[in-house]
Protein backbone atom coordinates (compact mmCIF):
# COMPACT_ATOMS: atom_id res chain seq x y z
CA UNK A 1 0.00 0.00 0.00
CA UNK A 2 1.20 3.54 -0.69
CA UNK A 3 2.19 5.64 2.30
CA UNK A 4 3.07 8.71 0.21
CA UNK A 5 1.23 9.24 -3.05
CA UNK A 6 3.17 12.41 -3.88
CA UNK A 7 6.51 10.56 -3.93
CA UNK A 8 5.18 7.05 -4.68
CA UNK A 9 6.58 5.62 -1.42
CA UNK A 10 5.10 2.32 -0.27
CA UNK A 11 4.90 0.65 3.15
CA UNK A 12 7.56 -1.75 1.91
CA UNK A 13 9.87 1.18 1.08
CA UNK A 14 9.42 2.69 4.55
CA UNK A 15 9.90 -0.65 6.33
CA UNK A 16 13.03 -1.39 4.30
CA UNK A 17 14.46 2.03 5.17
CA UNK A 18 13.72 1.50 8.87
CA UNK A 19 15.28 -1.97 8.72
CA UNK A 20 18.37 -0.39 7.16
CA UNK A 21 18.70 1.95 10.15
CA UNK A 22 16.66 5.07 9.45
CA UNK A 23 15.15 6.07 12.78
CA UNK A 24 13.56 9.51 12.40
CA UNK A 25 11.14 11.41 10.21
CA UNK A 26 14.02 13.67 9.20
CA UNK A 27 15.91 10.65 7.84
CA UNK A 28 12.82 9.28 6.06
CA UNK A 29 12.19 12.67 4.49
CA UNK A 30 15.82 12.99 3.36
CA UNK A 31 16.06 9.46 1.94
CA UNK A 32 12.54 8.79 0.63
CA UNK A 33 10.89 12.20 0.34
CA UNK A 34 8.19 11.21 2.84
CA UNK A 35 6.28 14.22 4.19
CA UNK A 36 8.07 16.66 1.87
CA UNK A 37 5.07 17.64 -0.27
CA UNK A 38 1.54 17.71 1.12
CA UNK A 39 2.31 16.06 4.49
CA UNK A 40 -0.65 13.68 4.52
CA UNK A 41 1.70 10.69 4.78
CA UNK A 42 3.20 11.97 8.04
CA UNK A 43 0.88 10.15 10.45
CA UNK A 44 1.34 6.78 8.70
CA UNK A 45 5.13 7.16 8.49
CA UNK A 46 5.32 8.25 12.15
CA UNK A 47 3.22 5.27 13.19
CA UNK A 48 5.51 2.89 11.31
CA UNK A 49 8.55 4.46 13.01
CA UNK A 50 6.94 4.31 16.45
CA UNK A 51 6.13 0.64 15.92
CA UNK A 52 9.62 -0.27 14.74
CA UNK A 53 11.97 2.04 16.67
CA UNK A 54 12.23 1.90 20.48
CA UNK A 55 11.58 5.33 22.03
CA UNK A 56 14.85 5.38 23.97
CA UNK A 57 17.03 4.94 20.87
CA UNK A 58 18.72 8.16 19.67
CA UNK A 59 16.99 9.38 16.53
CA UNK A 60 13.70 7.73 17.46
CA UNK A 61 10.45 9.61 17.00
CA UNK A 62 10.33 12.48 19.46
CA UNK A 63 14.00 12.08 20.43
CA UNK A 64 16.87 14.45 19.73
CA UNK A 65 19.57 13.40 17.32
CA UNK A 66 23.04 14.48 18.49
CA UNK A 67 24.42 17.21 16.25
CA UNK A 68 21.03 18.12 14.78
CA UNK A 69 18.86 21.04 15.93
CA UNK A 70 15.76 20.15 17.90
CA UNK A 71 12.52 20.22 15.91
CA UNK A 72 9.86 22.69 16.94
CA UNK A 73 6.77 21.05 18.36
URDA-V562198 format. One record per backbone hydrogen bond with DSSP energy under -0.5 kcal/mol. CO is the residue of the C=O (numbers start at 1). NH is the residue of the N-H. E is the energy in kcal/mol with one decimal. If there is no record, write none. Layout:
# URDA-V562198
CO & NH & E
CO & NH & E
This chain:
# URDA-V562198
1 & 11 & -2.5
3 & 5 & -0.5
4 & 8 & -0.5
4 & 9 & -2.1
9 & 3 & -2.9
9 & 4 & -2.3
10 & 14 & -2.1
11 & 15 & -3.0
12 & 16 & -2.5
13 & 17 & -2.2
14 & 18 & -2.4
15 & 19 & -2.7
16 & 20 & -1.7
17 & 22 & -2.3
18 & 21 & -1.6
24 & 28 & -2.2
25 & 29 & -2.9
26 & 30 & -2.4
27 & 31 & -2.6
28 & 32 & -2.8
28 & 33 & -0.9
28 & 34 & -1.0
29 & 33 & -1.1
33 & 36 & -1.5
39 & 42 & -1.5
41 & 45 & -2.5
42 & 46 & -2.9
43 & 47 & -2.2
44 & 48 & -2.1
45 & 49 & -2.2
46 & 50 & -2.9
47 & 51 & -2.0
48 & 52 & -1.7
49 & 53 & -3.3
52 & 54 & -0.6
54 & 57 & -1.6
57 & 60 & -2.3
60 & 63 & -2.6
64 & 59 & -0.8
64 & 66 & -0.6
65 & 68 & -2.4
